[in-house]
Amino acid sequence: MVFLSKGDHVWLQDPKKTSNAANIPKGAYVKQSEANQLLLVDDDGKQFWLQLKATTMLSPMHASSSHGVQDMIKLGELHEAGILRNLLLRYNDNLIYTYTGTILIAVNPYQILPIYTAEQIVLYRDCKIGERSPHIFAIADNAYYRMKRERKDQCVIISGESGAGKTESTKLILQFLAAVSGQHSWIEQQVLEANPILEAFGNARTIRNDNSSRFGKYIEVHFNSKGYIEGARIEQYLRNRVSVSKPWTNAITIYSTAFYLVSLLRIDKPFI
């Protein structure tokens, strides 16, 4: 039997879910404790009474999982429920970035947050990962200064499902690199403005995203010996053929620029 008192945090198993894959424990805390029952409040804000004889559904929660941590390496319970709850707690506080060591996990807020200003760029410039709260600028800064210090190419891999924010994250990294490179020119502006043009050649409206990229890209940003941006190029441009040829239900594929260019053509003779 688990002995609990007011304020204790616990993991709650749902008895209605029998599948191990679906039965991920949910976080809750004890709001009130009486002789034969407990009043629990789960992470969704729902309150319910639980008989003491049913406390086998409960297990104590580690202190590190109670209020969330910036780096999930510090979690005392490194399992799926602990990871998901930590991300949820931070997301509810508009903290969309979380570290797992040197890996940055981002949760799309689907809103504009005031965390990408010029002041934030200055704040994360020449700052080691972990010195400040998790941020994509810290990842970009780490790659940039390791490139300058070690004189070696650096790579930032951005991955995630549709609508996760991969394209926006790419733009933010390019924005940071253009700002910290030390010398602004038309080259940086071209790098930042290239993405919208490419997106117009094959984005889609999906269930989760009104502007989902239908391609993957490998962008090379070239710097000179002083760390200034000299140019950039897209090394590979990979079309997502499956989504284009066999779009899923409720997905609308859009090629606005392609349609516009074709409409401007005056075909006087057939193509050979």
VOPA-857912 format. One record per residue (C-alpha): residue number from 1; residue in three letters; chain; x, y negated, z. Coordinates in steps of 0.5 Angstrom, whole numbers, always signed. Example, Ala and Ser with C-alpha at 12.3 -4.5 7.8 and 13.67 -1.06 7.14 Angstrom:
<rs>
@i=1 | aa=ala | ch=A | px=+25 | py=+9 | pz=+16
@i=2 | aa=ser | ch=A | px=+27 | py=+2 | pz=+14
</rs>
This chain:
<rs>
@i=1 | aa=met | ch=A | px=+0 | py=+0 | pz=+0
@i=2 | aa=val | ch=A | px=+2 | py=-7 | pz=-2
@i=3 | aa=phe | ch=A | px=+2 | py=-12 | pz=+4
@i=4 | aa=leu | ch=A | px=+1 | py=-19 | pz=+2
@i=5 | aa=ser | ch=A | px=-1 | py=-26 | pz=+5
@i=6 | aa=lys | ch=A | px=-3 | py=-32 | pz=+2
@i=7 | aa=gly | ch=A | px=+1 | py=-35 | pz=-3
@i=8 | aa=asp | ch=A | px=+5 | py=-29 | pz=-5
@i=9 | aa=his | ch=A | px=+5 | py=-28 | pz=-13
@i=10 | aa=val | ch=A | px=+4 | py=-21 | pz=-16
@i=11 | aa=trp | ch=A | px=+3 | py=-17 | pz=-22
@i=12 | aa=leu | ch=A | px=-4 | py=-15 | pz=-24
@i=13 | aa=gln | ch=A | px=-5 | py=-9 | pz=-28
@i=14 | aa=asp | ch=A | px=-12 | py=-9 | pz=-32
@i=15 | aa=pro | ch=A | px=-15 | py=-2 | pz=-30
@i=16 | aa=lys | ch=A | px=-19 | py=-2 | pz=-37
@i=17 | aa=lys | ch=A | px=-13 | py=-2 | pz=-41
@i=18 | aa=thr | ch=A | px=-11 | py=+5 | pz=-41
@i=19 | aa=ser | ch=A | px=-5 | py=+4 | pz=-47
@i=20 | aa=asn | ch=A | px=+2 | py=+3 | pz=-44
@i=21 | aa=ala | ch=A | px=+3 | py=-1 | pz=-50
@i=22 | aa=ala | ch=A | px=-3 | py=-6 | pz=-49
@i=23 | aa=asn | ch=A | px=-3 | py=-6 | pz=-41
@i=24 | aa=ile | ch=A | px=+2 | py=-11 | pz=-40
@i=25 | aa=pro | ch=A | px=+2 | py=-14 | pz=-33
@i=26 | aa=lys | ch=A | px=-1 | py=-21 | pz=-32
@i=27 | aa=gly | ch=A | px=+1 | py=-26 | pz=-27
@i=28 | aa=ala | ch=A | px=-3 | py=-28 | pz=-21
@i=29 | aa=tyr | ch=A | px=-2 | py=-31 | pz=-14
@i=30 | aa=val | ch=A | px=-6 | py=-29 | pz=-7
@i=31 | aa=lys | ch=A | px=-11 | py=-35 | pz=-6
@i=32 | aa=gln | ch=A | px=-14 | py=-33 | pz=+0
@i=33 | aa=ser | ch=A | px=-13 | py=-26 | pz=+4
@i=34 | aa=glu | ch=A | px=-18 | py=-23 | pz=+9
@i=35 | aa=ala | ch=A | px=-19 | py=-17 | pz=+13
@i=36 | aa=asn | ch=A | px=-21 | py=-12 | pz=+7
@i=37 | aa=gln | ch=A | px=-20 | py=-16 | pz=+1
@i=38 | aa=leu | ch=A | px=-16 | py=-21 | pz=-3
@i=39 | aa=leu | ch=A | px=-18 | py=-27 | pz=-7
@i=40 | aa=leu | ch=A | px=-13 | py=-27 | pz=-13
@i=41 | aa=val | ch=A | px=-12 | py=-33 | pz=-19
@i=42 | aa=asp | ch=A | px=-9 | py=-30 | pz=-25
@i=43 | aa=asp | ch=A | px=-5 | py=-34 | pz=-30
@i=44 | aa=asp | ch=A | px=-11 | py=-36 | pz=-34
@i=45 | aa=gly | ch=A | px=-14 | py=-39 | pz=-28
@i=46 | aa=lys | ch=A | px=-19 | py=-34 | pz=-27
@i=47 | aa=gln | ch=A | px=-21 | py=-32 | pz=-19
@i=48 | aa=phe | ch=A | px=-24 | py=-26 | pz=-17
@i=49 | aa=trp | ch=A | px=-24 | py=-21 | pz=-11
@i=50 | aa=leu | ch=A | px=-20 | py=-15 | pz=-10
@i=51 | aa=gln | ch=A | px=-21 | py=-10 | pz=-5
@i=52 | aa=leu | ch=A | px=-15 | py=-8 | pz=-1
@i=53 | aa=lys | ch=A | px=-16 | py=+0 | pz=-3
@i=54 | aa=ala | ch=A | px=-15 | py=-3 | pz=-10
@i=55 | aa=thr | ch=A | px=-8 | py=-6 | pz=-9
@i=56 | aa=thr | ch=A | px=-5 | py=+0 | pz=-12
@i=57 | aa=met | ch=A | px=-6 | py=-5 | pz=-19
@i=58 | aa=leu | ch=A | px=-1 | py=-10 | pz=-16
@i=59 | aa=ser | ch=A | px=+6 | py=-10 | pz=-15
@i=60 | aa=pro | ch=A | px=+10 | py=-16 | pz=-12
@i=61 | aa=met | ch=A | px=+13 | py=-21 | pz=-17
@i=62 | aa=his | ch=A | px=+20 | py=-23 | pz=-16
@i=63 | aa=ala | ch=A | px=+22 | py=-30 | pz=-14
@i=64 | aa=ser | ch=A | px=+25 | py=-32 | pz=-20
@i=65 | aa=ser | ch=A | px=+19 | py=-30 | pz=-24
@i=66 | aa=ser | ch=A | px=+14 | py=-34 | pz=-20
@i=67 | aa=his | ch=A | px=+16 | py=-41 | pz=-22
@i=68 | aa=gly | ch=A | px=+20 | py=-40 | pz=-29
@i=69 | aa=val | ch=A | px=+27 | py=-41 | pz=-31
@i=70 | aa=gln | ch=A | px=+31 | py=-45 | pz=-36
@i=71 | aa=asp | ch=A | px=+35 | py=-39 | pz=-38
@i=72 | aa=met | ch=A | px=+32 | py=-32 | pz=-38
@i=73 | aa=ile | ch=A | px=+38 | py=-28 | pz=-36
@i=74 | aa=lys | ch=A | px=+37 | py=-31 | pz=-29
@i=75 | aa=leu | ch=A | px=+30 | py=-27 | pz=-29
@i=76 | aa=gly | ch=A | px=+30 | py=-22 | pz=-23
@i=77 | aa=glu | ch=A | px=+25 | py=-18 | pz=-27
@i=78 | aa=leu | ch=A | px=+27 | py=-17 | pz=-35
@i=79 | aa=his | ch=A | px=+22 | py=-14 | pz=-38
@i=80 | aa=glu | ch=A | px=+16 | py=-16 | pz=-43
@i=81 | aa=ala | ch=A | px=+11 | py=-19 | pz=-38
@i=82 | aa=gly | ch=A | px=+17 | py=-23 | pz=-34
@i=83 | aa=ile | ch=A | px=+19 | py=-26 | pz=-41
@i=84 | aa=leu | ch=A | px=+12 | py=-27 | pz=-43
@i=85 | aa=arg | ch=A | px=+10 | py=-30 | pz=-37
@i=86 | aa=asn | ch=A | px=+16 | py=-35 | pz=-36
@i=87 | aa=leu | ch=A | px=+15 | py=-37 | pz=-43
@i=88 | aa=leu | ch=A | px=+8 | py=-39 | pz=-41
@i=89 | aa=leu | ch=A | px=+9 | py=-43 | pz=-35
@i=90 | aa=arg | ch=A | px=+14 | py=-47 | pz=-39
@i=91 | aa=tyr | ch=A | px=+10 | py=-48 | pz=-45
@i=92 | aa=asn | ch=A | px=+4 | py=-50 | pz=-40
@i=93 | aa=asp | ch=A | px=+9 | py=-56 | pz=-38
@i=94 | aa=asn | ch=A | px=+10 | py=-58 | pz=-45
@i=95 | aa=leu | ch=A | px=+17 | py=-54 | pz=-44
@i=96 | aa=ile | ch=A | px=+17 | py=-51 | pz=-51
@i=97 | aa=tyr | ch=A | px=+25 | py=-49 | pz=-51
@i=98 | aa=thr | ch=A | px=+28 | py=-43 | pz=-47
@i=99 | aa=tyr | ch=A | px=+35 | py=-40 | pz=-47
@i=100 | aa=thr | ch=A | px=+37 | py=-33 | pz=-46
@i=101 | aa=gly | ch=A | px=+44 | py=-34 | pz=-46
@i=102 | aa=thr | ch=A | px=+46 | py=-37 | pz=-52
@i=103 | aa=ile | ch=A | px=+40 | py=-36 | pz=-56
@i=104 | aa=leu | ch=A | px=+34 | py=-41 | pz=-56
@i=105 | aa=ile | ch=A | px=+27 | py=-39 | pz=-56
@i=106 | aa=ala | ch=A | px=+22 | py=-44 | pz=-59
@i=107 | aa=val | ch=A | px=+15 | py=-44 | pz=-58
@i=108 | aa=asn | ch=A | px=+11 | py=-48 | pz=-63
@i=109 | aa=pro | ch=A | px=+7 | py=-53 | pz=-59
@i=110 | aa=tyr | ch=A | px=+3 | py=-55 | pz=-65
@i=111 | aa=gln | ch=A | px=+3 | py=-62 | pz=-63
@i=112 | aa=ile | ch=A | px=+8 | py=-68 | pz=-63
@i=113 | aa=leu | ch=A | px=+13 | py=-68 | pz=-57
@i=114 | aa=pro | ch=A | px=+17 | py=-74 | pz=-56
@i=115 | aa=ile | ch=A | px=+23 | py=-70 | pz=-55
@i=116 | aa=tyr | ch=A | px=+27 | py=-71 | pz=-62
@i=117 | aa=thr | ch=A | px=+29 | py=-79 | pz=-61
@i=118 | aa=ala | ch=A | px=+35 | py=-82 | pz=-62
@i=119 | aa=glu | ch=A | px=+36 | py=-82 | pz=-54
@i=120 | aa=gln | ch=A | px=+35 | py=-75 | pz=-54
@i=121 | aa=ile | ch=A | px=+41 | py=-74 | pz=-59
@i=122 | aa=val | ch=A | px=+46 | py=-78 | pz=-55
@i=123 | aa=leu | ch=A | px=+44 | py=-74 | pz=-49
@i=124 | aa=tyr | ch=A | px=+45 | py=-67 | pz=-52
@i=125 | aa=arg | ch=A | px=+52 | py=-70 | pz=-56
@i=126 | aa=asp | ch=A | px=+58 | py=-66 | pz=-54
@i=127 | aa=cys | ch=A | px=+54 | py=-63 | pz=-49
@i=128 | aa=lys | ch=A | px=+55 | py=-55 | pz=-47
@i=129 | aa=ile | ch=A | px=+49 | py=-50 | pz=-47
@i=130 | aa=gly | ch=A | px=+46 | py=-50 | pz=-40
@i=131 | aa=glu | ch=A | px=+49 | py=-57 | pz=-38
@i=132 | aa=arg | ch=A | px=+42 | py=-60 | pz=-40
@i=133 | aa=ser | ch=A | px=+35 | py=-57 | pz=-41
@i=134 | aa=pro | ch=A | px=+34 | py=-52 | pz=-47
@i=135 | aa=his | ch=A | px=+34 | py=-56 | pz=-53
@i=136 | aa=ile | ch=A | px=+35 | py=-55 | pz=-61
@i=137 | aa=phe | ch=A | px=+40 | py=-61 | pz=-61
@i=138 | aa=ala | ch=A | px=+44 | py=-57 | pz=-56
@i=139 | aa=ile | ch=A | px=+45 | py=-51 | pz=-61
@i=140 | aa=ala | ch=A | px=+46 | py=-56 | pz=-67
@i=141 | aa=asp | ch=A | px=+51 | py=-59 | pz=-62
@i=142 | aa=asn | ch=A | px=+55 | py=-53 | pz=-60
@i=143 | aa=ala | ch=A | px=+55 | py=-51 | pz=-67
@i=144 | aa=tyr | ch=A | px=+58 | py=-58 | pz=-70
@i=145 | aa=tyr | ch=A | px=+63 | py=-58 | pz=-64
@i=146 | aa=arg | ch=A | px=+66 | py=-51 | pz=-65
@i=147 | aa=met | ch=A | px=+67 | py=-52 | pz=-72
@i=148 | aa=lys | ch=A | px=+71 | py=-59 | pz=-71
@i=149 | aa=arg | ch=A | px=+75 | py=-56 | pz=-65
@i=150 | aa=glu | ch=A | px=+76 | py=-49 | pz=-68
@i=151 | aa=arg | ch=A | px=+76 | py=-51 | pz=-75
@i=152 | aa=lys | ch=A | px=+72 | py=-45 | pz=-77
@i=153 | aa=asp | ch=A | px=+65 | py=-44 | pz=-81
@i=154 | aa=gln | ch=A | px=+59 | py=-44 | pz=-76
@i=155 | aa=cys | ch=A | px=+52 | py=-41 | pz=-77
@i=156 | aa=val | ch=A | px=+45 | py=-42 | pz=-74
@i=157 | aa=ile | ch=A | px=+40 | py=-37 | pz=-75
@i=158 | aa=ile | ch=A | px=+33 | py=-39 | pz=-75
@i=159 | aa=ser | ch=A | px=+28 | py=-33 | pz=-75
@i=160 | aa=gly | ch=A | px=+21 | py=-32 | pz=-73
@i=161 | aa=glu | ch=A | px=+14 | py=-30 | pz=-75
@i=162 | aa=ser | ch=A | px=+9 | py=-35 | pz=-80
@i=163 | aa=gly | ch=A | px=+8 | py=-41 | pz=-76
@i=164 | aa=ala | ch=A | px=+13 | py=-41 | pz=-71
@i=165 | aa=gly | ch=A | px=+16 | py=-47 | pz=-73
@i=166 | aa=lys | ch=A | px=+22 | py=-45 | pz=-77
@i=167 | aa=thr | ch=A | px=+22 | py=-50 | pz=-83
@i=168 | aa=glu | ch=A | px=+21 | py=-56 | pz=-77
@i=169 | aa=ser | ch=A | px=+27 | py=-53 | pz=-73
@i=170 | aa=thr | ch=A | px=+31 | py=-53 | pz=-79
@i=171 | aa=lys | ch=A | px=+30 | py=-60 | pz=-81
@i=172 | aa=leu | ch=A | px=+31 | py=-62 | pz=-73
@i=173 | aa=ile | ch=A | px=+38 | py=-59 | pz=-74
@i=174 | aa=leu | ch=A | px=+39 | py=-63 | pz=-80
@i=175 | aa=gln | ch=A | px=+37 | py=-69 | pz=-77
@i=176 | aa=phe | ch=A | px=+42 | py=-68 | pz=-71
@i=177 | aa=leu | ch=A | px=+48 | py=-66 | pz=-76
@i=178 | aa=ala | ch=A | px=+46 | py=-73 | pz=-80
@i=179 | aa=ala | ch=A | px=+46 | py=-77 | pz=-74
@i=180 | aa=val | ch=A | px=+53 | py=-74 | pz=-70
@i=181 | aa=ser | ch=A | px=+57 | py=-74 | pz=-76
@i=182 | aa=gly | ch=A | px=+59 | py=-81 | pz=-75
@i=183 | aa=gln | ch=A | px=+58 | py=-84 | pz=-82
@i=184 | aa=his | ch=A | px=+51 | py=-85 | pz=-85
@i=185 | aa=ser | ch=A | px=+51 | py=-85 | pz=-92
@i=186 | aa=trp | ch=A | px=+46 | py=-83 | pz=-98
@i=187 | aa=ile | ch=A | px=+48 | py=-76 | pz=-97
@i=188 | aa=glu | ch=A | px=+45 | py=-75 | pz=-91
@i=189 | aa=gln | ch=A | px=+39 | py=-78 | pz=-93
@i=190 | aa=gln | ch=A | px=+39 | py=-73 | pz=-99
@i=191 | aa=val | ch=A | px=+40 | py=-67 | pz=-95
@i=192 | aa=leu | ch=A | px=+34 | py=-69 | pz=-90
@i=193 | aa=glu | ch=A | px=+29 | py=-71 | pz=-96
@i=194 | aa=ala | ch=A | px=+31 | py=-64 | pz=-100
@i=195 | aa=asn | ch=A | px=+26 | py=-60 | pz=-96
@i=196 | aa=pro | ch=A | px=+19 | py=-63 | pz=-98
@i=197 | aa=ile | ch=A | px=+21 | py=-62 | pz=-105
@i=198 | aa=leu | ch=A | px=+23 | py=-55 | pz=-104
@i=199 | aa=glu | ch=A | px=+17 | py=-54 | pz=-100
@i=200 | aa=ala | ch=A | px=+12 | py=-56 | pz=-105
@i=201 | aa=phe | ch=A | px=+14 | py=-51 | pz=-110
@i=202 | aa=gly | ch=A | px=+11 | py=-45 | pz=-106
@i=203 | aa=asn | ch=A | px=+8 | py=-46 | pz=-99
@i=204 | aa=ala | ch=A | px=+1 | py=-43 | pz=-97
@i=205 | aa=arg | ch=A | px=-4 | py=-45 | pz=-92
@i=206 | aa=thr | ch=A | px=-5 | py=-39 | pz=-88
@i=207 | aa=ile | ch=A | px=-9 | py=-37 | pz=-82
@i=208 | aa=arg | ch=A | px=-4 | py=-40 | pz=-77
@i=209 | aa=asn | ch=A | px=-1 | py=-45 | pz=-81
@i=210 | aa=asp | ch=A | px=-3 | py=-50 | pz=-86
@i=211 | aa=asn | ch=A | px=+4 | py=-51 | pz=-89
@i=212 | aa=ser | ch=A | px=+7 | py=-44 | pz=-89
@i=213 | aa=ser | ch=A | px=+14 | py=-43 | pz=-93
@i=214 | aa=arg | ch=A | px=+13 | py=-38 | pz=-98
@i=215 | aa=phe | ch=A | px=+21 | py=-37 | pz=-98
@i=216 | aa=gly | ch=A | px=+27 | py=-36 | pz=-94
@i=217 | aa=lys | ch=A | px=+33 | py=-41 | pz=-95
@i=218 | aa=tyr | ch=A | px=+41 | py=-41 | pz=-93
@i=219 | aa=ile | ch=A | px=+43 | py=-48 | pz=-93
@i=220 | aa=glu | ch=A | px=+50 | py=-50 | pz=-93
@i=221 | aa=val | ch=A | px=+52 | py=-57 | pz=-90
@i=222 | aa=his | ch=A | px=+59 | py=-59 | pz=-92
@i=223 | aa=phe | ch=A | px=+64 | py=-63 | pz=-88
@i=224 | aa=asn | ch=A | px=+70 | py=-66 | pz=-89
@i=225 | aa=ser | ch=A | px=+76 | py=-66 | pz=-84
@i=226 | aa=lys | ch=A | px=+74 | py=-72 | pz=-80
@i=227 | aa=gly | ch=A | px=+67 | py=-68 | pz=-79
@i=228 | aa=tyr | ch=A | px=+63 | py=-73 | pz=-84
@i=229 | aa=ile | ch=A | px=+58 | py=-70 | pz=-88
@i=230 | aa=glu | ch=A | px=+60 | py=-69 | pz=-95
@i=231 | aa=gly | ch=A | px=+54 | py=-65 | pz=-98
@i=232 | aa=ala | ch=A | px=+50 | py=-59 | pz=-98
@i=233 | aa=arg | ch=A | px=+47 | py=-54 | pz=-102
@i=234 | aa=ile | ch=A | px=+42 | py=-48 | pz=-102
@i=235 | aa=glu | ch=A | px=+46 | py=-42 | pz=-103
@i=236 | aa=gln | ch=A | px=+40 | py=-37 | pz=-104
@i=237 | aa=tyr | ch=A | px=+33 | py=-39 | pz=-105
@i=238 | aa=leu | ch=A | px=+29 | py=-32 | pz=-103
@i=239 | aa=arg | ch=A | px=+22 | py=-32 | pz=-106
@i=240 | aa=asn | ch=A | px=+17 | py=-28 | pz=-101
@i=241 | aa=arg | ch=A | px=+14 | py=-24 | pz=-107
@i=242 | aa=val | ch=A | px=+9 | py=-20 | pz=-103
@i=243 | aa=ser | ch=A | px=+6 | py=-26 | pz=-100
@i=244 | aa=val | ch=A | px=+5 | py=-29 | pz=-107
@i=245 | aa=ser | ch=A | px=+3 | py=-23 | pz=-111
@i=246 | aa=lys | ch=A | px=-2 | py=-20 | pz=-105
@i=247 | aa=pro | ch=A | px=-4 | py=-25 | pz=-100
@i=248 | aa=trp | ch=A | px=-7 | py=-23 | pz=-94
@i=249 | aa=thr | ch=A | px=-15 | py=-25 | pz=-92
@i=250 | aa=asn | ch=A | px=-16 | py=-32 | pz=-91
@i=251 | aa=ala | ch=A | px=-9 | py=-34 | pz=-94
@i=252 | aa=ile | ch=A | px=-9 | py=-39 | pz=-100
@i=253 | aa=thr | ch=A | px=-3 | py=-40 | pz=-104
@i=254 | aa=ile | ch=A | px=-1 | py=-47 | pz=-106
@i=255 | aa=tyr | ch=A | px=+4 | py=-49 | pz=-112
@i=256 | aa=ser | ch=A | px=+2 | py=-57 | pz=-112
@i=257 | aa=thr | ch=A | px=+9 | py=-59 | pz=-115
@i=258 | aa=ala | ch=A | px=+9 | py=-53 | pz=-120
@i=259 | aa=phe | ch=A | px=+2 | py=-55 | pz=-123
@i=260 | aa=tyr | ch=A | px=+3 | py=-62 | pz=-123
@i=261 | aa=leu | ch=A | px=+9 | py=-61 | pz=-128
@i=262 | aa=val | ch=A | px=+5 | py=-56 | pz=-132
@i=263 | aa=ser | ch=A | px=+0 | py=-61 | pz=-133
@i=264 | aa=leu | ch=A | px=+4 | py=-66 | pz=-135
@i=265 | aa=leu | ch=A | px=+7 | py=-62 | pz=-141
@i=266 | aa=arg | ch=A | px=+5 | py=-63 | pz=-148
@i=267 | aa=ile | ch=A | px=+5 | py=-57 | pz=-152
@i=268 | aa=asp | ch=A | px=+6 | py=-58 | pz=-159
@i=269 | aa=lys | ch=A | px=+8 | py=-51 | pz=-161
@i=270 | aa=pro | ch=A | px=+7 | py=-44 | pz=-158
@i=271 | aa=phe | ch=A | px=+13 | py=-42 | pz=-154
@i=272 | aa=ile | ch=A | px=+18 | py=-37 | pz=-157
</rs>
